[in-house]
Amino acid sequence: MLGTGLGLPPLLFYSIGIFAPILAKEFGWSFASIFGGLSLMTFTLLLGGPLAGHFVDRYGARKVAAISLSALGISYMTLALSSGSIVQYYASWLAMAVFGLGATPISFTEAISSAFVKQRGLALGITLAGVGLFVLSVKPLANWLLNIGGWRVAIVGIGLLPLMVGTPAVLWGFPVAQGIGVIRNKKVQHSSIGDLTLREALRTRTFWILIVALVPMSFASAAPFPNMENILRSVHISPGEIVALSSLIGIAIVTGRLIGGWLIDRIWAPLVGAILLSGASLGAWILSQHVVSNHEAMLAIILLGLATGVELSLVSYLVGRYFGFRSYGVIYGALFGVFAVGAASGPSLLGYAYDRAGSYSQIMQICALLFLCAAGMLIGLGRYPVSVAETTSN
């Protein structure tokens, strides 16, 4: 949980907005240039995700995550050396993206998935809830550091978190022999049906259904939340109610991770995902109306948050159930890269649509349709293969 919250992409994605106005004022950079680092990070995740997964499969999550968290923290602190050169700024982002590849959910979900069987879904939900906890705490921490020593001190302080908190937690808490070796040591049996290499997974219908489902799912779920305040304003919610409703986002996402994880331990996971995505479709449709009441907006945010919360837990669980653990890291890394592209492009395209149309109505209707498409694709995954005799009882 600590590693996930302090790793990539949360450390960058949820802190850059705090410093963007300061950097724009300090160096005269445009917001488009400042947030361009996110696009660089996303491109790196797409290309480097399978490679990071390969290292996790080969060397274990403990070693890869510990090294990557330390390197991510150090490279993040180089932002404090920014001198007005946009090239230098992007070089820091490239370093963070490359060195942080091993500090993504690729590592942390592998550690959980290889150690838990009966309550794997709940364990994944708790682990990935670290993102929500970071979201809730990073802004107060940054403001405190800004008041003490300015923006450079604040950047250094946040950069110390993965180095001084995440890395020791991983080294202390992860078993030395992590990964597929743990599964074999527990004498969990695998079959050739569900224990696949990446090359074998690429030849399956299941892999490509997941790829096709992830693009609309990640786009539609990530797009509304960064734009939520403006969406609520556009549907005539009062400023006071907007503040109260916005605070529900983090709570709904964390709740979605926990409830969703608990459910996929007990119910066929694609069905859980399809139901929550269908609920999110209703939430997006509500926000596509021209006038929305406070209670309707609250319902929409809760439905969207629950679906957003369950996504990564669901993908992690499905990789383990449909493909096994022989190449879990590299398979999940490939899927995570696709997910990152959809998630990163969503907010900006939603904002672009608003700039062109002057309303979120049409684009939110498209998001509602995308949620339904993703739900339908998940149902098409079919039954779990008989891949693992679940003989452990974590």
Secondary structure, DSSP 8 states (H G I E B T S, - for coil): -HHHHHSTTHHHHTTHHHHHHHHHHHH---HHHHHHHHHHHHHHHHHHHHHHHHHHHHH-HHHHHHHHHHHHHHHHHGGGG--S-HHHHHHHHHHHHHHTGGGSHHHHHHHHHTT-STTHHHHHHHHHTHHHHHHHHHHHHHHHHHHHH-HHHHHHHHHHHIIIIIHHHHHHHS-SS-SHHHHHHTT--B-TTT---HHHHHTSHHHHHHHHHHHHHHHHHHTTGGGHHHHHHHTT--HHHHHHHHTHHHHHHHHHHHHHHHHHTTS-HHHHHHHHHHHHHHHHHHHTSSS--HHHHHHHHHHHHHHHHHHHHHHHHHHHHHH-STTHHHHHHHHHHHHHHHHHHHHHHHHHHHHHHS-SHHHHHHHHHHHHHHHHHHHTT-S--S-B------
